[in-house]
Amino acid sequence: MFGPRRYYALVYTADGRDLAELLVRNGLARIYGTRTPTPDGRDSRAYRRRLKELEAQAKRQQVGAWKH
């Protein structure tokens, strides 16, 4: 028997920006999860690296949750 299925979605703002990137960049979300193919065909490893870079930047700039 297999465990519960997980579904992933990429959410974009009305002006086409990636919501995950916006949240991570502003310290309002952190990277968590597993690598999975992206529905838009981007390489999941490159996407995850980009999010990690944004998270590190938010930590350095002490924004959002990283402020204190």
C-alpha positions in Angstrom: 0.0 0.0 0.0 1.2 3.4 -0.9 1.1 6.5 1.3 -1.0 9.6 0.6 -0.4 11.4 -2.7 1.1 14.8 -2.8 0.3 17.5 -5.3 2.5 20.5 -6.0 1.6 23.7 -7.7 3.5 26.8 -8.8 1.5 30.0 -8.1 2.1 33.1 -10.0 0.9 36.6 -9.3 -1.4 38.5 -11.7 1.7 40.2 -13.2 3.5 36.8 -13.7 5.8 36.7 -10.7 6.5 33.5 -8.9 4.9 33.6 -5.5 7.4 31.2 -3.9 10.3 33.5 -4.9 8.5 36.6 -3.6 7.7 35.0 -0.2 11.2 33.5 0.2 12.9 36.8 -0.9 11.0 38.7 1.7 11.6 36.2 4.5 8.0 35.1 4.7 8.7 31.5 3.7 11.6 29.0 4.0 12.7 26.3 1.7 11.2 22.9 2.6 10.3 19.9 0.6 11.6 17.6 -2.0 12.7 17.9 -5.5 9.9 17.2 -8.0 9.6 18.0 -11.7 8.1 21.4 -12.2 4.9 21.6 -14.3 6.4 24.4 -16.4 9.5 22.2 -17.4 12.1 24.1 -15.3 14.9 22.0 -13.9 13.9 21.3 -10.3 17.5 21.4 -9.0 18.0 24.9 -10.6 14.7 26.1 -9.2 15.6 24.9 -5.7 19.1 26.5 -5.9 17.4 29.8 -6.9 15.1 29.6 -3.8 18.1 28.7 -1.6 19.9 31.8 -2.9 16.9 34.0 -2.1 16.6 32.5 1.3 20.3 33.2 2.1 19.9 36.7 0.8 16.8 37.3 3.1 18.8 35.9 6.1 21.7 38.3 5.3 19.4 41.2 5.0 17.5 40.1 8.1 14.0 40.6 6.5 10.8 39.0 7.5 11.2 36.1 9.9 14.9 36.5 9.8 14.7 40.0 11.3 15.2 38.8 14.9 
